[in-house]
Amino acid sequence: MSDSHTSDRDVLALLDRAAVHSPPLHLARTDVVRRGEQIVRRRRAGGAGLTIGTLALAGALWLGTGGAGGGLSGTREVTPAGVAWEVEEASPVVLPEGLQGVGNVQPLTLGRTADSSSATFVADGVEETVEGRSLAGGVEVYAGTGATVVVWARPPGVSGELVLPDPQDAGGSAVVTVAGEELVYWTTDRPGYAPAHLVLHDDDDMWTAGGAVADTAELADDGVVLTAVSLEEAGLAGYLDRGSFSEVDTLTVAGLDRPWWRGGGDVVASVARLPREAVFAREVLRQEVGADPVRVSPPRATALVGPWSMVLFADDRADGDASEDDLSYDIEWSTDGETWHPRPSAPTVPTAPAEASAGTDGAVPPGGEVTLLGETYRVATDQHGWPRLVDVEGQDLLTVSDESGPSDGGAVLWREHWWPWSARNQVHFAVGPQPPAVPGDGAGPVVRISGPAGMVSVVAVPAGS
């Protein structure tokens, strides 16, 4: 080449990139959509409250267990939040005056004998003492006639808690520091309320007091970065943003601040919770619901979070077009990047748990994930119904068909390094359930992926094998 700015390394990098597509699939790209109407959903925040100074205790010891650290589901070690109150004889703790619960609930004391605990409080002018029971993780629950009290020790680093089921704005908490330990005293005056879960979170993770850890994935767009979470045991899905949790039904549109280290400024962010098979998503603007789109954004790859696909779209508020304020805004989804479906009006609960991503034939269906050579790929489909593999950016690793039908089989090759003599990674594929013939040693296990048109068998061989 005569271009002095093009090096051998550049040429080899281009060749490597071209070799990844076998054959390539080009998605249609259109103008970026401007955000439509802003639908701001209620944020679900963890327990706030009044902080009381350290109390002097006589003969009582409160031991709170804490969880710390970070990571994805299955990698984080969580010590359940809970309260173990060890005493040798009956030992009441008098709560300070002014520690108000919710509505007309006035906390008075907590007490414990060697084998039981109790809470005394005034609800609607009536004083009652209630025996305690324990939730998973050692959380103390005192369910009375006029109120329910829940007490737990706050683990280090926790930024918020949720008592579930949500009592619909009829619950609140205060924090009491006892012998250096932060205890959360949560009350509700909703009659007959019985909590099922205590959920805790920090800036990056969410877990139950009993130790179940949420699936997480990073969502990023235009300098905005959120952590999507799905905690199936508690029925929660949403996102964490700087210590605050927001639940997402199927779509939440909220105003957020972009951190200064990512450029600063106000943005309008949309977070959608979509079906598992929604590998791609796009924004659409219409004059009215059901009409042809006026504006459509480029397709974007979603992230698999537990049993859901989730996606983030963010725009600068300053770039708004006032002429589009009255347009209908929504997010659509697709498995192949060509055929688009409306966002569900309500989440459809999956019929199988998130870990059961493989069908009865052992093949991973559209929307599932497979790991090859240490990288994770989503199973999408092409416009002919055959399965394909795409990376986190939605770019193809493997496609197997075109207008003339599926390939007989083949391999995708790419170098680990740019120099010509470096060994190549290989992903061999065959159409059907039978594995491809792979020469040499070092081949990985057979991975099968499926789509409406059929099944594809894949075997990965690392470079140098």
TINU-345979 format. One line per field, with one value per residue (C-alpha): residue number from 1; y, z, x. Coordinates in pm, whole numbers, always signed. Example, Ala and Ser with C-alpha at 12.3 -4.5 7.8 and 13.67 -1.06 7.14 Angstrom:
// residues 2
seq: 1,2 $
c2: -450,-106 $
c3: +780,+714 $
c1: +1230,+1367 $
This chain:
// residues 465
seq: 1,2,3,4,5,6,7,8,9,10,11,12,13,14,15,16,17,18,19,20,21,22,23,24,25,26,27,28,29,30,31,32,33,34,35,36,37,38,39,40,41,42,43,44,45,46,47,48,49,50,51,52,53,54,55,56,57,58,59,60,61,62,63,64,65,66,67,68,69,70,71,72,73,74,75,76,77,78,79,80,81,82,83,84,85,86,87,88,89,90,91,92,93,94,95,96,97,98,99,100,101,102,103,104,105,106,107,108,109,110,111,112,113,114,115,116,117,118,119,120,121,122,123,124,125,126,127,128,129,130,131,132,133,134,135,136,137,138,139,140,141,142,143,144,145,146,147,148,149,150,151,152,153,154,155,156,157,158,159,160,161,162,163,164,165,166,167,168,169,170,171,172,173,174,175,176,177,178,179,180,181,182,183,184,185,186,187,188,189,190,191,192,193,194,195,196,197,198,199,200,201,202,203,204,205,206,207,208,209,210,211,212,213,214,215,216,217,218,219,220,221,222,223,224,225,226,227,228,229,230,231,232,233,234,235,236,237,238,239,240,241,242,243,244,245,246,247,248,249,250,251,252,253,254,255,256,257,258,259,260,261,262,263,264,265,266,267,268,269,270,271,272,273,274,275,276,277,278,279,280,281,282,283,284,285,286,287,288,289,290,291,292,293,294,295,296,297,298,299,300,301,302,303,304,305,306,307,308,309,310,311,312,313,314,315,316,317,318,319,320,321,322,323,324,325,326,327,328,329,330,331,332,333,334,335,336,337,338,339,340,341,342,343,344,345,346,347,348,349,350,351,352,353,354,355,356,357,358,359,360,361,362,363,364,365,366,367,368,369,370,371,372,373,374,375,376,377,378,379,380,381,382,383,384,385,386,387,388,389,390,391,392,393,394,395,396,397,398,399,400,401,402,403,404,405,406,407,408,409,410,411,412,413,414,415,416,417,418,419,420,421,422,423,424,425,426,427,428,429,430,431,432,433,434,435,436,437,438,439,440,441,442,443,444,445,446,447,448,449,450,451,452,453,454,455,456,457,458,459,460,461,462,463,464,465 $
c2: +0,+352,+505,+575,+572,+207,-43,-419,-440,-241,-470,-782,-639,-576,-929,-1070,-873,-988,-1353,-1337,-1300,-1629,-1514,-1148,-1009,-635,-478,-174,+149,+457,+795,+807,+872,+1166,+1086,+1114,+1166,+1128,+871,+897,+591,+584,+492,+222,+328,+144,+228,+584,+717,+876,+795,+773,+787,+481,+338,+205,-157,-360,-737,-750,-810,-751,-930,-826,-1026,-833,-895,-718,-759,-758,-975,-1145,-1401,-1711,-1540,-1320,-1457,-1301,-1330,-1291,-980,-1074,-1018,-1262,-1126,-1330,-1292,-1491,-1344,-1129,-808,-518,-244,+86,+270,+648,+889,+1045,+728,+734,+448,+494,+665,+618,+350,+448,+207,+149,-150,-465,-755,-1108,-1411,-1707,-1862,-1586,-1217,-953,-597,-348,-56,+167,+148,+382,+456,+91,-63,-424,-664,-912,-1228,-1244,-1492,-1514,-1482,-1649,-1486,-1421,-1111,-1056,-1005,-890,-904,-739,-644,-280,-289,-509,-445,-587,-552,-639,-549,-343,-504,-276,-106,-154,+151,+40,-227,-343,-525,-738,-758,-381,-242,+37,+340,+214,+119,+313,+276,+437,+342,+288,+245,-8,-91,+16,-191,-31,-179,-97,-73,-93,-59,-62,+12,-194,-447,-811,-740,-1032,-981,-1258,-1118,-864,-750,-554,-377,-163,+31,-280,-586,-701,-1002,-1136,-1165,-1540,-1530,-1543,-1317,-1124,-1166,-843,-687,-346,-122,+173,+444,+800,+820,+677,+347,+150,-195,-402,-657,-952,-1124,-1402,-1528,-1191,-1118,-804,-664,-314,-118,+29,+383,+523,+345,+373,+92,+152,-127,-166,-311,-320,+41,+317,+664,+882,+1193,+1114,+1304,+1191,+1175,+1456,+1208,+1091,+1440,+1561,+1699,+1590,+1297,+1123,+749,+468,+120,-162,-513,-736,-1108,-1337,-1381,-1002,-997,-656,-343,-10,+315,+425,+749,+751,+1007,+767,+412,+164,+413,+374,+499,+861,+802,+479,+435,+193,-154,-218,-543,-613,-777,-1102,-1047,-1355,-1451,-1107,-905,-547,-239,+128,+426,+770,+1118,+1466,+1678,+1983,+1817,+1783,+1868,+2042,+1932,+1569,+1623,+1500,+1188,+841,+690,+320,+45,-256,-584,-840,-1175,-1139,-762,-759,-850,-621,-682,-440,-415,-629,-434,-641,-876,-1232,-1461,-1724,-2080,-2212,-2076,-1863,-2135,-2373,-2202,-2525,-2693,-3058,-3141,-2984,-2686,-2327,-2139,-1777,-1533,-1776,-1751,-1975,-1940,-2016,-1968,-1761,-1519,-1510,-1482,-1451,-1684,-1478,-1584,-1469,-1363,-1725,-1862,-2022,-1960,-1732,-1607,-1237,-1065,-805,-534,-731,-816,-1161,-1429,-1697,-1708,-2020,-1931,-1693,-1677,-2008,-2195,-2318,-2394,-2752,-2645,-2470,-2275,-1921,-1839,-1544,-1471,-1405,-1152,-941,-1100,-1342,-1643,-1638,-1932,-1894,-1961,-2177,-2228,-2520,-2563,-2812,-2784,-3041,-3225,-3412,-3238,-3107,-3301,-3123,-3206,-3235,-3224,-2961,-2920,-2798,-2955,-2961,-2666,-2680,-2373,-2371,-2152,-2199,-2335,-2591,-2670,-2593,-2778,-2580,-2686,-2437,-2504,-2258,-2125,-2362,-2678 $
c3: +0,-74,+232,+471,+770,+713,+880,+847,+1193,+1076,+777,+993,+1244,+963,+833,+1183,+1217,+877,+964,+1262,+1042,+878,+691,+799,+889,+849,+1062,+924,+1098,+1114,+1285,+1662,+1828,+2057,+2386,+2396,+2688,+3030,+3248,+3586,+3799,+4176,+4305,+4560,+4813,+5108,+5467,+5562,+5905,+6226,+6368,+6746,+6948,+7115,+7394,+7719,+7771,+8093,+8054,+7681,+7373,+7016,+6754,+6394,+6105,+5802,+5432,+5213,+4885,+4529,+4226,+4004,+4114,+4243,+4311,+4607,+4960,+5164,+5539,+5607,+5786,+6115,+6486,+6751,+7097,+7363,+7727,+8048,+8195,+8088,+7950,+7818,+7595,+7644,+7315,+7328,+7327,+6991,+6798,+6581,+6357,+6111,+6169,+6530,+6617,+6911,+6989,+7359,+7438,+7301,+7538,+7545,+7767,+7716,+7452,+7321,+7236,+7247,+7146,+7325,+7137,+7128,+6817,+6784,+7155,+7259,+7416,+7331,+7383,+7100,+7093,+6813,+6537,+6295,+5920,+5720,+5817,+6176,+6118,+6414,+6338,+6592,+6437,+6664,+6632,+6549,+6398,+6286,+6389,+6215,+6361,+6199,+6218,+5924,+5762,+5680,+5342,+5295,+5138,+5145,+5252,+5132,+5344,+5113,+5020,+4989,+5236,+4984,+5165,+5503,+5630,+5756,+5967,+6206,+6285,+6643,+6728,+7009,+7150,+6823,+6615,+6380,+6433,+6196,+6369,+6096,+6159,+5965,+6087,+5809,+5989,+5950,+5764,+5756,+5586,+5365,+5274,+5384,+5082,+5119,+4861,+4819,+4512,+4302,+4447,+4598,+4820,+5068,+5438,+5387,+5144,+4793,+4562,+4265,+3907,+3785,+3460,+3368,+3146,+2985,+2734,+2670,+2989,+3211,+3381,+3586,+3744,+3640,+3901,+3910,+4240,+4151,+4506,+4608,+4273,+4211,+3890,+3835,+3862,+4115,+4072,+4330,+4628,+4526,+4387,+4130,+4034,+3663,+3567,+3191,+3136,+3362,+3231,+3483,+3498,+3615,+3665,+3457,+3682,+3624,+3537,+3245,+3116,+3361,+3277,+3312,+3110,+3056,+3094,+2989,+3137,+2993,+3126,+2829,+2760,+2774,+2393,+2342,+2228,+2060,+2150,+1985,+2068,+1861,+1839,+1697,+1648,+1832,+1961,+1673,+1405,+1187,+1363,+1308,+1443,+1517,+1693,+1587,+1739,+2059,+2226,+2555,+2864,+3011,+3380,+3544,+3336,+3173,+2899,+3008,+2820,+2885,+2653,+2767,+2607,+2706,+2815,+2652,+2310,+2332,+2039,+2163,+1850,+1970,+2320,+2226,+2043,+2185,+2307,+2353,+2329,+2099,+2101,+1854,+1847,+1497,+1463,+1176,+1316,+1597,+1877,+2112,+2470,+2696,+2907,+3212,+3287,+3174,+3445,+3286,+3305,+3399,+3635,+3486,+3519,+3301,+2979,+2781,+2626,+2664,+2368,+2543,+2307,+2433,+2288,+2166,+2443,+2632,+2684,+2595,+2689,+2432,+2502,+2809,+2635,+2677,+2376,+2338,+2117,+1860,+1532,+1175,+947,+832,+1184,+1228,+1554,+1561,+1828,+1904,+2147,+2412,+2143,+1927,+1667,+1509,+1611,+1413,+1148,+950,+678,+402,+135,-14,+317,+597,+555,+565,+846,+887,+1132,+1256,+1303,+1463,+1597,+1961,+1855,+1547,+1419,+1126,+1287,+1602,+1660,+1588,+1806,+1631,+1665,+1452,+1377,+1211,+1135,+1336,+1666,+1558,+1664,+1397,+1318,+1498,+1412,+1682,+2060,+2304,+2179,+2427,+2497,+2237,+2272,+2094,+2010,+1857,+1667,+1492,+1181,+1355,+1570,+1538,+1718,+1813,+1940,+2042,+2008,+2177,+1995,+2005,+2055 $
c1: +0,+115,-49,+237,-1,-100,+134,+159,+6,-298,-348,-323,-568,-818,-770,-824,-1145,-1270,-1200,-1434,-1745,-1837,-2046,-2098,-2439,-2495,-2767,-2947,-2836,-3059,-3046,-3016,-3350,-3411,-3572,-3952,-4178,-4025,-4197,-4034,-4100,-4089,-3745,-3724,-3465,-3323,-3403,-3321,-3377,-3274,-2930,-2923,-2603,-2451,-2666,-2526,-2628,-2625,-2593,-2680,-2468,-2591,-2385,-2448,-2302,-2180,-2133,-1880,-1702,-1829,-1878,-2130,-2385,-2216,-1882,-1963,-1938,-2217,-2249,-2622,-2737,-2890,-2908,-2785,-2860,-2684,-2787,-2758,-3078,-3371,-3223,-3434,-3296,-3479,-3502,-3452,-3741,-3811,-3730,-4041,-4143,-4428,-4761,-4867,-4608,-4387,-4098,-4033,-3807,-3651,-3596,-3462,-3454,-3223,-3453,-3682,-3702,-3975,-4049,-4272,-4423,-4728,-4948,-5249,-5225,-5227,-4916,-4836,-4548,-4485,-4274,-4018,-3948,-3656,-3638,-3361,-3035,-3138,-3353,-3586,-3958,-4221,-4570,-4827,-5191,-5135,-4786,-4498,-4138,-3830,-3479,-3148,-2781,-2658,-2351,-2056,-2079,-2454,-2618,-2981,-3229,-3571,-3828,-4044,-4321,-4328,-4586,-4658,-4517,-4641,-4295,-3995,-3685,-3443,-3085,-2971,-2603,-2574,-2229,-2070,-2314,-2569,-2914,-3198,-3537,-3802,-4176,-4501,-4851,-5012,-5237,-5140,-4817,-4569,-4231,-4088,-3744,-3490,-3287,-2964,-2750,-2442,-2332,-2265,-2443,-2771,-2845,-3099,-3030,-3047,-2753,-2909,-2705,-2845,-2729,-2568,-2451,-2311,-2526,-2349,-2438,-2320,-2114,-2389,-2303,-2556,-2553,-2853,-2963,-3203,-3278,-3521,-3569,-3713,-3883,-3676,-3525,-3390,-3068,-2827,-2703,-2460,-2612,-2979,-3195,-3470,-3704,-3786,-4123,-4069,-3953,-3826,-3738,-3556,-3341,-2987,-2663,-2367,-2055,-1808,-1532,-1750,-1827,-2091,-2433,-2793,-2920,-3252,-3195,-3429,-3382,-3592,-3655,-3733,-3785,-3482,-3478,-3452,-3087,-3127,-3325,-3401,-3580,-3879,-4079,-4431,-4704,-4933,-4927,-4946,-4843,-4533,-4216,-4111,-3760,-3575,-3242,-2970,-3012,-2819,-2713,-2887,-2734,-2862,-2941,-3088,-3394,-3424,-3259,-3193,-3074,-2990,-3040,-2921,-2939,-2829,-3124,-2966,-2998,-3375,-3599,-3915,-4105,-4076,-4212,-4561,-4442,-4498,-4170,-4100,-3839,-3878,-3685,-3560,-3383,-3241,-3198,-3449,-3791,-3904,-4154,-4331,-4218,-4441,-4687,-4584,-4295,-4359,-4227,-4001,-4128,-3782,-3515,-3239,-2978,-3182,-3070,-3046,-3349,-3442,-3217,-2918,-2908,-2898,-3198,-3210,-3131,-2908,-2533,-2242,-1876,-1606,-1235,-1311,-1549,-1926,-2158,-2535,-2736,-2926,-3088,-3042,-3327,-3366,-3414,-3071,-2883,-2579,-2340,-2288,-2052,-2135,-2139,-2383,-2117,-2116,-1872,-2054,-2328,-2411,-2662,-2759,-3032,-2915,-2947,-2721,-2354,-2225,-1991,-1661,-1449,-1395,-1025,-850,-503,-438,-169,-112,+208,+159,+324,+107,-125,-496,-798,-1054,-1427,-1549,-1918,-2152,-2522,-2715,-2663,-2348,-2025,-1787,-1471,-1188,-825,-559,-587,-707,-1065,-1321,-1661,-1938,-2175,-2512,-2718,-3065,-3307,-3642,-3467,-3247,-2947,-2576,-2295,-1983,-1640,-1369,-997,-758,-453,-158,-363 $
